[in-house]
Amino acid sequence: MIHPVILCGGSGTRLWPSSRRAYPKQFAAFMGEHSLFQQTLLRLSGPEFNAPVLLTNADFRFLVEEQAVALGLSDGRIILEPAVRNTAPAVLIAALSLEDKPDDLMLVAPSDHIFQDAEAFLAAVRTGAVAAHTGALVTFGVTPTRPETGFGYLELDGPVVAGQGTALLRFLEKPDVTMAAELLAADNVLWNTGMFLFRVRDILAAFEAHAPHMLEACRTALARGSEDLGFFRLDPPAYEDLEAISVDYAIMEKADNIIAVPLDAHWSDLGSWDALHAALPMDDAGVAGSGAVTAVDCENTLLRSEDDNIQLVGLGLKNIAAVAMRDAVLVADLDHAQDVRKVVATLKAAGVSQAVDYPQFHRPWGWYETLCLGDRFQVKRIMVKPGGILSLQSHVHRAEHWVVVAGTARVTVGDEVKLLSENESVYIPLGAVHRMENPGKVPMYLIEVQTGIYLGEDDIVRYEDVYDRS
């Protein structure tokens, strides 16, 4: 039995605008109906796997829980990191949480990669498990198919043999174009997938040998942590003192008992728009599309519309990625796909909200989005999931009108509590204490119209909140 350790706290920027700090790519659906995180959960479930250990941060805790519950896979332990400290502290925390099972295996996996051949993936894991049970630290790699400069590489002590692990000589940094071409021609290199498999006792021994300073801080972070609404919060002071370092640098590059296993499962880290383009089905002209898109005389192009009301049309495009969302559009040369992070940095420097904010703002009770914003009014669409309850609150600067358009809402205004069905509405005067909740078994949608001199999200006084927000 293997304990999956899924790292799902990252916030990549190279797939902007679909991936943003407020809603990173692991929670978005790029291929199929499930998000990348959900695909990872499904891949690491079944008779060979125990319940997963999920490492994320407080901002994404309800997204992790909600997407796991949607799959019926809610038995994993969700550990909340109070600060971003890269993969080494996360792996060590997971190992320490499994310390009472020293001979069990733990499989460390990113939550934003795809493996399109599930059987080949499991076959590689089984091969790695044999080596891990002998005390080896196992890493997984993919045979290069192009001179890729966006990946790290693994150099093996011998040719790559399908279905067989080989001792690792060294990790190679992301190469330049010339070096990538040389590596493509070699028979003993693999792309580094960032996925690892080892016994709990062996990775703890590796930290003891190569990064002993991290052990005490992580033990303290666990010992002083606390359960909170089904999550486990690590102690902030202890965890924040940890060095931000990857497990590759902290452990794997220093260890001498590493085995590399080839993974031929149609893998991609989906780290850029050109990587997504390569992973999607294409027509004879190399055009890949998703959503409401139309391509006319296009070649080697990716078209993606994330809103059914936005028809994205490409005409005569070559080597282009065009991505349309309700609040942002990206048009980029696929040869510059790795540079999209520069776009995000430029937008952030200019104070553009789309650099980090997502058009839908996810909350533990559901989500909301702004449909129209004026000088003294704002119109929102709000979804409250079954059983969702907003905080008991009031506003200093605005009044609100609520119109239920689907489902049923239980509404509190002052001392009055009533049920509203579809097409019914209620007025919330300025300063009134109020709350909405969904007592039904289907999502509830309503339109909220705000009016007042200030409409910011910080104009809120909370009196009671089941999610313990201040």
N, C-alpha and C positions, 0 to 999 in steps of 0.2 A: 504494500500500500504506500502511496506517495502523497505527501502533503503539498498541494500547490501553494505557492507564495506569489500572489499577483500584485504587481506594483502598478497602482492606478492613481497616483497623485500628481503626475506630470502635467505640464501646460505648454505644449509645443506651439510654435508660431508659423511653421513652414507650410501649413495647410490653411492659412488665413485666406478668406474670411470664414470658412466653415469651422475652423478650430481657433478658439480664442481663449484668453486666460480664464474667462468666466465659464467657458464650456469647451474644454479641450477635446481633441480628436477622439480619445478613447471612448467618449460617450456619444459620439455621432455615428450614424449608419452610412458608410461609404460603399459597402458591397453587401447587398441583401437587406433584409428587414431589421436585422439585429445590429446593435452598435458593436464596435471593435471590442469593447470590454465584455459585452454579452457573448460574443463569439469566443473570447478567451475562456469565459466561465464554462461554456458548453464543451469546449475542447478539453478542458481539464476537469471534467466530471465523468462519472461512470464507475464501473466496478474496480478500476485500478487506482482510483483516487479517493483520498479522504476529503472532508470539507476544507475549503480553502482558507488561507490566511490572507486578508486583503489589507494592503497598506495604502492609505490615502491621507488627505488632509481634511480639516473641518469644513472647508468650503464645499467639498464634493461628497460629504458623508451621506447625505440623503439621496443624491443621484446614484451612488454605489448601491445603497440599500434598495432603492426603487427599481433599478434595472435588474438586480439579482432576484427580487421578489417576482418581477414580471416573468421570469423564467422558471419560477418554482425552486430556485437554488439559494434560499435565504439562510442556510445553516452555517455559513462561513463566519469567521471572526473578523470584524472590521476594526483595525487599529488605526488611530488618528495620529499623524505626525504633526506636532505643533510648529514645525519649521521645515523648510526645504533643505535637506542635507544629502542629496544624491542617494545612490543605491547601497553603499556599504553600510551605513547605519540601519537602513530599512531591512537589509538581509540579516544583519546581526540581531535586530529586535525580533524578527520572525524566528530565528534559530533559538534564541533564548526563550521565546514563548513555547517552544517545542522541546525544551531541554529535558523534560521528564520522559522523552521518547528518543533516547540517544541513537538508537540503531535504525530509526525510521529515516526514510528519504524525504528531502524537500526539493521541489522543483521550482526554481525562481524564474518567473516569466514576466515580460512587459505585458501591458494590457492593450497595446495599440498596434500589434502586429497581426498579420493574417497568414494562415497556413491552409491552402486550398485542398490539400490531400490529407485527410484526417488519418487514414490508415498508415501512410508513410510517416506521419508525425509520431503516432503511437509506436511504430516499429523502432524509430530512432530513440524514443524515450526508453523502450525496453532494452535496447542495446546499451544505452547509457547507464541504466539501472544495474546491469551486471557489473560494470566497471566501478560504479559508486559503492556497491556492496563490498568491494575489496579495499575501500579506503581512498579511492581516487576522487578528485574534484573534476567533474565532467562539465565541459562546455560544448555547445552545439554550433556548427557552422554550415554554410550553404556554398556549394560550388559556384564560383563566379561565372556569370554569363556575359559580362560586359566590363569594360575598364571603368569601374565605379569609383568615384572619388569621395562619395558621401558616406561610405562604410569603413569601419575598421576591419582588419584581416587577421586570420590565424595562420601562423606558419607551423606546419607539422613536421615531425621527425620521420618523414617518409611519405610516399605517395598516398593520396586519398583513396581509400578502399570502401566501396559501398557496403553498408551494414556492419562496419567494423570501426572500433575506436582506435585512435593512434595518439601516441604521446605528443604533447604540444611543445614546440621549441620556444615560441615567443608570440606575444601579441604585437601587431603592427598598427601604427596610427593610420588615420585616413591619408591616403597617398595623393600625390599630384598626378596629373594625367599620364606622364611618362612612366612613373612607377606603377600606376594602375595597369597599364598595358603589359608591363613585365610580369606582374602578378597574375594576370589573366592567362598568360602562356605557361605558368608554372603548374606542376602537377601535385604540389604539396601545400596549397593554400586554400582557405575557405573564407567566406565572409563571416564576420562575427555577428551572431544574432542577439547577443546579450542575454542568452538563456542558459541557466546552470542547474546541475543536479548533483547532490551530495548527501551523505548521511549527516544528521544533525551533529553528531559528535565530531565529525571530521572538519566541518566548517567552523565550529567553535574552537577546535584545536588550531586551525589556521589563523583565526583572529588572535588567539593567545600568542602565537608565534610571530605574527607579522604586524598586528595592530592592537597590542594589549591595552593601550591607553583608551581604546574605545569601549572595552568590555565593562569597566566600572560605571561609566556614564550611562551605557545602555541598560545595565542592570538596575541602576538607580531610576532611570526613566520608567522602567516597567514596575519596579517596586512602589514607586510613589504615584503611579498612574491610577486612574479610577474609571469605573464603569459609568456610562452616561447614556441613557436612552437606548441601550443595546449596543453602543459603541464602547471601545476602550480608548481613553485619552491618555497618551503618554505625558509624563511630567514635563512641562515646558522648560523650566530652568536647566534641568539635566540634559534634555535633548538639544536645546539650543546651543549648548556649549560644545557639541560635537563638531568635528571637522566635516565640511561638505566634500565628500570624496566618493568616487565610484568604487564598486567592489572589484572591478578590473585592476585599478591602480592600487587599492589598499591591500588586496589579497592575491588575486589570480596571477598578476605579473610577478609576484615574489615566490609563489609556491612552486614546488618541483614535482608534484604528483598530479599533473593535469592531463586528462585524456580528452581529445577532441573527437566528437562523433559527427559524421556528415548527416545532414538533414535535407533530404530531397523531397520536400513537401510543398513546392510552389510557394515559397515564403516571400513576404515583402514586409518591410517595416513601415510602409506607407509614409515615409518621411518627407515627401514632397509631391507636388502635383504631377511631375513626370513619373514618379513611382506609382501613383494611382493610375495614371494613364496606361502604364505598362501592365498593370494587374487586371484591368477591366477588359471585357470582351470588346473587340474592335471590328469594324467592317473592313472591306478589302482595301480601303484607302487609309486605314490606320486611325479612323475616327471612333472615339469612345464617347458615349453620352449617357447622362442620367437625368431624370426629371423631364420637365417640359422643354425639350430642346429639338432643334431642327438644323441639320447641316446641309449646306448646298455648296458643292465644289470645294470641299475642305479636304485637307490631307494632314495626317499625323497630328490630330487635334483632339483635345478634351473639352467637351461642353457639359456643364453641370448647372442645373437650376434647382434651387432648394425651395422654391415656392411655385405651386401649381398655377398661380395667377401671373407668373412671370414667364413668358415664352421667350426663351433665349435662342436666337437665330445666328448661326455662323455662316458667312458668305465668303468664299475664296480664302479661307484661313489656312495657313500652313505652320505647323510646329507651335501651336498656340494652346494655352489653357485659358478658358473663359469660364468664370464661376460667378453666378448671379444669386444674390440673396436679397431679401426685402430692403435691407439697409446698407448694402455694400456690394460692389462689383469689382472683380479682379480680372484683368486681361494681361497675360504674361507670356513671353516667349518660353517654351519648355526648356530651352537651354539655360535659362536663368531661374529655373524653379527653386534651386537651392538658396536663392537670394531673397525669397519672399519675406524672410525675417527682417530684412532691411526696410521693407515697406512698413511693417508693424512698428519698428523703431522710429521711422519718420513720422508716422501718424501719432504715436504716443508723444513725441517731442512737440507736435503741433496741438496737442490737447484734444485730438479727435476721439470721441467716445468709442467709436467702432473698433478702435485698436484693441480694446480689451473686453468691452461689454458685448453681450450676445443679444439679439433682438428679443428673445424670450428669456425672462429672468426666472430661473428655477428656484423654488422655495420648498421647504419640507412638506407643505400642504398641496403643492401643485406648481403652477407657473402663471406669469402674466406677461403681456406685451402691450406696448403703446401703439395705438392705431392712428392717433392724431394728437398733435400738441400745438396749442396756440398760446397767446400771451397770457390769458387768464383762464384757460380751460385745457383739459386733457381727457382723451377717450382711451380706455384700456379694454382689452379682452382678458378675462381671468378664467383659468381652469382650476377647479378644486377637486382633487381626487377623492374617491369614496373614503369616508371617514376623516377627511382633511378638515382641520380647524384652524382658522386664522386667529391671531391674538385678539384679546379684548383690548380695545384701543380707542383713542380719540385724536383729533387733529386740531391744531391751533389756527391754521390759515385757510382751510378749505372745507367745503361741503361736498357731498357725493350723492349721486343717483345710481341705484343698482337696478338693472333689468336682467332677469333670468331668461336665457335663451335656450337652455337645454338642461334637463335634470331638475333637481329640487334643492333649494337652499333653506337652511334654518338661520334666520336672521335675528340678531339681538340689537335693539336700539333703546338705550336707557333701560327701563324696567320691562319693556315689552319684548316678547319672543314670539315669532310667528314663522310659518312655513310659506315659502314662495315657490310656485310652480312656473312652468314655461309661460312667458309673456306677462308675468306679474312683476311689479317693481316696488321699490321703497326709496324714500328720501332720508338721507343722513345729514341733519343740520350741522353746521360748524360747531365744534366742541362737544358733540354728543358722543357718549361712550357706546361703542358698537362692536359687533362681531358677525362674521358669517362662517358657516360650516356646511359640509355636505353629509347629510345623514343617509344618503341613498347608497346603492350598489353600483352606480354608473357615474362617470365623471359629470360634474356640474359646470356649466359655462354661463358666464354673465358678462354683460357690458357695463362698465363703470364710467360715469361721466363726472369728472372733478371740476369744480369751479372755485376760484379764490385767487388771492394775491400771490401765493407761493405754493407750488405744487411738487416740491422736492420730496424724495423718499424719506428724508430725515425729519419731516414734519409728522412725527408719530410719537405718541405717549402710550406705552404698553402697561397694562394693569395686570394681565395674566396671560401666560403663554405656555402651552403644553410642550413646546420644543425648547423651553428654557433660554429664549433669546432675550437680551436686555432691550 
